[in-house]
Amino acid sequence: MSLWPQKTWGAWLSATNSALNRPSAAIYGCSGLTLTDAEQAFFKTSDPLGFILFARNVDTPEQVRALTSDLRTCVGRNAPVLIDQEGGRVQRLRPPHWRSAPPLRQFGDLFARDPDRALKAVRINMQAIGVELADLGIDVDCAPCLDVPVPGAHDVIGNRALSEDPKVVAALAAAACDGLIDAGVVPVIKHLPGHGRAGVDSHKELPVVDADDDALSSSDLAPFQAVAEMPVAAMTAHVVYDAFDAEQTATLSKTVISDVIRKRIGFGGLLMSDDLGMKALKGSFEDLATGCLEAGCDIALHCSGVLPEMEQIAAGSTALSDHAYQATKVLDEYRGLARIEIDRTAVSFEVASLLEVAA
């Protein structure tokens, strides 16, 4: 059973907007284990909404806690700190200090044999991840993937996906999101409106999906529709969908963001771009930041920690829009506020046992 209030994004976002001096509509990475003087000055001046960490920023629990604290000190507020901690291939926190979480596909495989066990296992798995993140001052996890793979697609998604059945993805994704929320960590569902059909890796090339509207609607969009009203953020795909907009990637397409993500999927929450440094996109970082925000993204995400690139993103960014500001206020009610007490050791053991017994 979900613990989040049954309220629609429309109701949340109708609140009066009285905020002044809003942060910039950007999220940045940083270069190393500690902040340089130049990074501190840039973050203080540019005032991004938040930050994202990668493996290059992670050493020990004490070091990560110090880094998340220093990042927030730069902007003088409790800014969100993000990380990609999916499990499997994509987890920035690894042993010996942190648990090695299984890839999400294992829960989809378990669902085929025992749905109830799978739903329980994926939720407590994400609780365990969430507790580890919260302990470090990280309160947003860029997970889970809701992409639905198809035969012949590039394996950049692969076992990061929960299943090849959109109904299974939807059920497990909702449980996974609840697990993070239980621990006071906001999930980021990705990659809207679906990366599962991409034939190339968008980190390196631009994927073009030629599936028709019916196929995309019945499969790719369905899992996102199922969780669209949950208190989650979302991330776009750097993918061209011929059926929606044959000219622009979803990240830069007003048509895809307005008509598909906002209206058809029904996602009204905080929408960020995928990393603007990925090779699927062309153009200056300033133009990409301006382009994604003008297309309807709430946040421009830049991950490399390369300062000259971040300066270009800042030049192309604006302050948070009315919509973005209100969406962040919704998510602030969940960041850092665990809704149940979780024993990290116990839940880690339980999820391993569930998967082992099922196998």
C-alpha positions, 0 to 999 in steps of 0.5 A, spaced: 500 500 500 502 506 498 504 511 503 503 518 499 497 522 499 492 521 493 493 528 491 493 529 483 499 534 481 494 539 478 491 540 485 498 541 488 500 545 482 494 550 483 497 553 490 499 560 490 506 562 487 509 567 492 516 565 492 522 570 490 529 569 488 528 562 485 534 558 484 536 557 477 533 551 473 539 547 473 542 541 476 550 540 476 555 535 477 562 537 480 569 534 478 572 530 484 571 528 492 571 535 494 569 542 491 575 546 488 575 554 490 572 555 483 566 550 483 564 553 490 564 560 487 560 558 481 555 554 485 554 560 489 553 565 483 549 561 479 545 558 484 543 551 481 536 548 484 541 542 486 547 537 484 548 530 482 554 525 484 557 520 480 563 515 482 568 520 481 565 524 487 565 518 492 570 515 496 567 514 504 561 515 507 564 521 511 567 524 505 560 524 501 557 527 507 562 532 507 561 533 500 553 534 500 554 538 506 559 543 502 554 543 496 548 545 500 553 551 503 554 554 497 547 555 495 545 557 502 539 552 502 537 545 503 538 543 495 536 536 492 542 532 491 541 526 486 545 520 484 544 514 479 543 508 484 539 503 480 542 497 482 546 492 477 550 496 472 548 503 474 550 504 481 555 510 483 555 507 491 559 500 491 562 495 496 566 495 501 562 501 504 555 500 500 551 494 498 551 491 491 544 492 489 541 487 484 539 489 477 532 491 476 531 486 471 531 480 477 525 483 480 521 482 473 524 475 472 521 474 479 514 477 478 513 472 472 514 466 478 511 470 484 508 477 483 507 478 490 514 476 492 517 480 487 513 486 489 515 486 496 522 484 494 523 490 489 520 495 494 524 493 500 530 493 495 529 500 494 528 502 501 535 499 502 538 503 497 534 509 500 536 508 507 544 508 504 542 515 500 539 518 506 545 517 510 549 520 506 545 527 505 543 524 498 535 525 497 533 524 490 535 517 486 535 517 479 531 511 479 527 506 477 528 505 469 521 505 466 523 503 459 520 497 456 525 494 451 524 490 445 528 485 441 533 488 437 534 494 441 541 496 444 543 494 451 544 501 454 537 499 457 538 492 458 537 489 465 536 496 467 529 495 465 524 491 470 521 487 464 519 487 457 511 487 459 509 494 460 504 492 465 509 488 469 514 494 469 508 499 471 506 494 477 514 494 479 515 501 478 510 503 483 513 499 488 520 501 487 518 508 487 514 507 494 520 504 497 525 510 496 519 514 498 519 510 504 526 512 506 525 519 504 528 519 497 525 522 491 525 517 485 526 520 478 522 516 473 526 515 466 526 516 460 520 519 458 517 517 453 521 511 453 528 509 451 526 501 450 526 501 443 533 505 442 537 502 437 543 506 439 546 508 446 544 515 446 550 517 450 554 516 444 549 517 438 542 519 437 537 514 437 531 514 432 525 510 433 520 509 428 515 505 431 508 508 430 503 511 435 499 505 437 505 501 439 508 507 443 502 508 446 500 501 448 507 499 450 512 505 452 508 510 455 503 505 459 508 504 465 509 512 465 502 513 465 501 508 471 505 512 476 504 519 473 501 522 479 506 519 484 510 524 488 516 523 483 521 527 478 522 525 471 527 525 466 527 525 458 530 521 453 535 524 448 531 520 443 527 522 436 520 519 435 518 519 428 511 518 430 511 524 435 516 529 432 521 527 427 525 533 427 527 534 435 529 529 440 524 528 446 528 533 450 528 539 445 521 537 443 515 542 445 510 537 441 513 531 445 513 534 452 507 538 451 502 533 448 506 526 450 509 527 456 504 532 460 498 531 456 498 523 454 502 520 459 499 525 464 506 527 468 505 534 471 511 534 476 518 536 475 521 534 469 529 534 468 533 533 461 537 527 461 544 529 461 546 535 456 553 532 455 551 526 452 553 525 444 546 524 442 545 532 442 548 537 438 550 544 439 553 549 444 551 548 452 548 554 452 543 553 446 542 546 449 540 549 456 535 554 453 532 549 448 530 544 453 527 549 458 523 553 452 521 546 450 518 545 456 523 541 461 523 544 468 530 543 469 537 543 465 541 537 467 549 537 466 553 532 469 560 532 467 563 537 472 567 541 467 566 548 469 567 551 462 561 547 460 557 549 466 558 556 465 555 555 458 549 552 461 548 557 466 548 562 461 542 559 457 538 557 463 533 561 467 530 562 474 525 556 475 519 557 472 512 558 476 511 550 474 518 548 476 518 552 483 511 549 485 513 542 483 519 542 487 515 544 493 511 538 492 518 534 492 520 538 498 515 534 502 518 528 501 526 529 501 529 527 507 523 525 511 522 517 512 515 515 513 517 508 516 523 506 520 528 501 516 533 497 518 538 497 513 541 490 514 535 487 515 532 489 509 538 487 505 538 480 507 530 480 506 531 482 499 537 477 498 533 471 501 527 473 496 531 473 490 535 467 492 529 462 494 525 464 488 531 462 484 
